[in-house]
Amino acid sequence: VYNSRDFAVGDTVQKVGRTTGWTQGPVTSTCVTANSEGNITFFCQHLAQMNAGPGDSGSAIIRGSLYERRK
């Protein structure tokens, strides 16, 4: 388990989502404030470039790539 400050822009992260399955991508931003529909503000969020869909919320984020995990 990693603390959120262990993530850096460019790190590869992955998740297993209920809807989208196993996806991975690079971290694109760290500790940003994000607003969602319904006037909800999320502070210090990390953003990554990967697919996500309804039902994927709450998925664990794992640092490292699929290739690194297979070694």
TADA-V828976 format. One record per residue. N is the residue number from 1. PHI is phi in radians with two decimals (999 if undefined). PSI is psi in radians with two decimals (* if undefined). Layout:
BEGIN
[[N:PHI:PSI] [N:PHI:PSI]]
END
This chain:
BEGIN
[[1:999:2.31] [2:-1.90:2.55] [3:-1.34:2.62] [4:-1.02:-0.47] [5:-1.33:-0.08] [6:-1.40:-0.14] [7:-1.62:2.43] [8:-2.29:2.68] [9:-0.96:2.30] [10:1.71:-0.36] [11:-1.05:2.51] [12:-1.55:2.29] [13:-2.23:2.78] [14:-2.47:2.81] [15:-2.62:2.81] [16:-2.05:1.86] [17:-1.68:2.61] [18:-1.04:-0.69] [19:-1.58:-0.82] [20:-1.67:-0.14] [21:1.32:-2.63] [22:-1.47:2.06] [23:-2.31:2.77] [24:-2.57:2.80] [25:-3.10:3.03] [26:-1.46:2.60] [27:-1.22:2.25] [28:-1.85:-0.41] [29:-2.67:2.61] [30:-2.20:2.52] [31:0.87:1.00] [32:-1.88:2.72] [33:-1.58:2.20] [34:-2.14:2.39] [35:-1.87:2.49] [36:-2.10:3.05] [37:-1.05:2.59] [38:1.51:0.30] [39:1.02:0.70] [40:-1.80:2.26] [41:-1.94:2.27] [42:-1.93:2.19] [43:-1.71:2.57] [44:0.89:0.96] [45:-1.66:2.58] [46:-1.84:2.34] [47:-1.93:2.46] [48:-2.33:2.66] [49:-1.60:1.63] [50:-2.75:2.82] [51:-1.26:2.50] [52:-2.60:2.63] [53:-2.51:3.07] [54:-0.97:2.30] [55:1.73:-0.20] [56:-1.50:-0.23] [57:-1.06:2.48] [58:1.57:-0.02] [59:-1.13:2.46] [60:-1.20:2.51] [61:-1.85:2.25] [62:-2.04:2.30] [63:-1.43:2.40] [64:2.05:2.86] [65:-1.73:2.90] [66:-1.05:-0.69] [67:-1.08:-0.79] [68:-1.08:-0.62] [69:-1.22:-0.45] [70:-1.45:-0.25] [71:-1.15:*]]
END
